[in-house]
């Protein structure tokens, strides 16, 4: 956590440039920092888009959704720290979500990814089968 805060502090260092010149960089750094902090705190709420209808699958295996008209549905990955699970639908409703650059997040926080290799015997084929999973 200290490394994350130190990185954010370094990115927001004081500059001689006018605010308008550095504002886009500050907003981008804030977005990256927010993604990391939310992923560390809500890793089970990382969501991958299932289809074009606003349905996502959370890292914990549950389903979640946004309204089809929501602008965030164009993002392949989201993090949704606030969900509402109703009894009328199997998917939870995302009340708050943020787009995630999953490749950058995995590079910056490799501990978030659980890698498993499973080896099993396939009786029908008489061979070993290896499955590698990243979750």
N, C-alpha and C positions, 0 to 999 in steps of 0.2 A: 504494500500500500504506500509506503514511503517513497518507493521508486516512482510510482505513478504520480504522486504529488510533486516530487522533484522535477519530473519531466514536464508537468504542466507549468510549474514555476519558471523553468528555463524557457519554455515557449512563449510565456507572457512577459519576458524581460523588457525593461524600459528601453525605448528607442528614441532617436532624434527625429524620426519621421512623423508627419502629421497622422492623427488618428484615422483619417479616411484612407490613408495609404496602407495601414496595417490591420484595419478592421477585418477584411476578408481572412487574413491569416489567423487572427485571434478567434474568429468564429469557427474556422476549420479546426483549430487546436482544441477549442472548447467541445466541439462535436466529437472529436477523437477521444478526448478525456472522458466525456459523458458515456460514450459507448463502452469504454474499458470499465469504468466504475459500475455501470449498470450490469455489465456482463459478469463481473466479479460478485456482485450482490444478488443478481437474479439469473444465474447461469441456466436454470431450468426454464426460463422464460424466453430464451432465444428461439425464434420462430422462422421456419422455412416455408415459403409459399408452396401450396399444394397445386393450385390452379389459378385461373384468371378471375375467379369469382370472389376473391377476398378471403379464402380459407387458408389457414396456416397450420403447420404441425409444430408444437412446442418441443423443446429438447426433452421434456419429461414424458413425452408420448401423447399428451392430450391435444385436443384440437382447439383452435381459436380462430376468430374471424373479425374482419372489419366490414363495414358497409362497402358494397361494390363501387360506390361513387367516391369513396375516400381516396385521396391522392396517394396515400402510402401503399395502396395495393400494387403499385408498379414496382415495388422493391421486393427482391427475391428473399432478403433476410431482414427481420425486424427484431427488436427486443421490446417486450411488452411487460413492464413492471406492474401495471394495474389491469386486472382482469375481473370480469363479472361472470360467474357461472350461474346460468338460469336453469330452470327445470324443463323449459319448453324446447331447447335445442341441445344437441350433444356437444357443440362447440361453445367455449367461453367467448364472451365479447371483449375485445381489446378496448379498454377505456383510455389507455395511454400507450403510445408506441413510438419508437425511434428507429429510423433506418440504420442498418449495420453493414459496414464493409467487412464481411466475414473473413476474407483473406488477410486483411491488415490486422484484424482482431486476433486471429490465430497466430500470426507472427509475433505480435506484441505480448500475447498472453497464452503461450503454449500449454500452460497448466490447465486451461479450460477444456482442452481436448483429451478425451480418454481413448487410448488406443488399445485394442484387444486383438489377439490372434487366437482363433479357435481351430483346433484340428479334430476332425471326426472321421470315423470310418463309414464309407458308403457301402452298405451290404449289397445293393443291386449291382454296382459296378465293380466291387471288390477292390476299391482304391481308397486312399486317404484324401480327404477334402479339407482344404485350408480356407478359412474365412478371416479377412482382416476388416475390422470395424473401427471407424472413428466416430466418436460420439461426443 
